[in-house]
Amino acid sequence: MYGTIEENLDAKFLDSLKEVVEALKNANYDLNMASQKIHVHKNTLAYRLNKIKEVLDVDPVRNSNDRDWVNGFYQYLKRKRI
């Protein structure tokens, strides 16, 4: 399933997704802490997160099922692209 989704997304989006999800995971999905971890303004992180929400139709901050799905997709991408 993840492979099919990955094929339809460009590398720039996937790189951004990995960076955002990793920061969110490490900050327990706290936007302020996550933005500090990747050295961007909170609004920049919110913009990137909104792009992820729009493209993948998920909200990992507010929905635990979406969070689990995004974390799984992140793990798939991380293993595949090391």
BELCOR-V180304 format. One record per pair of residues at least 12 apart in sequence whose C-alpha atoms are under 7 Angstrom apart, sorted by the first residue. I is the first residue (numbers start at 1). J is the second residue. If there is no record, write none. Layout:
# BELCOR-V180304
i=I j=J
i=I j=J
This chain:
# BELCOR-V180304
i=2 j=73
i=17 j=52
i=18 j=74
i=21 j=74
i=23 j=37
i=23 j=38
i=29 j=61
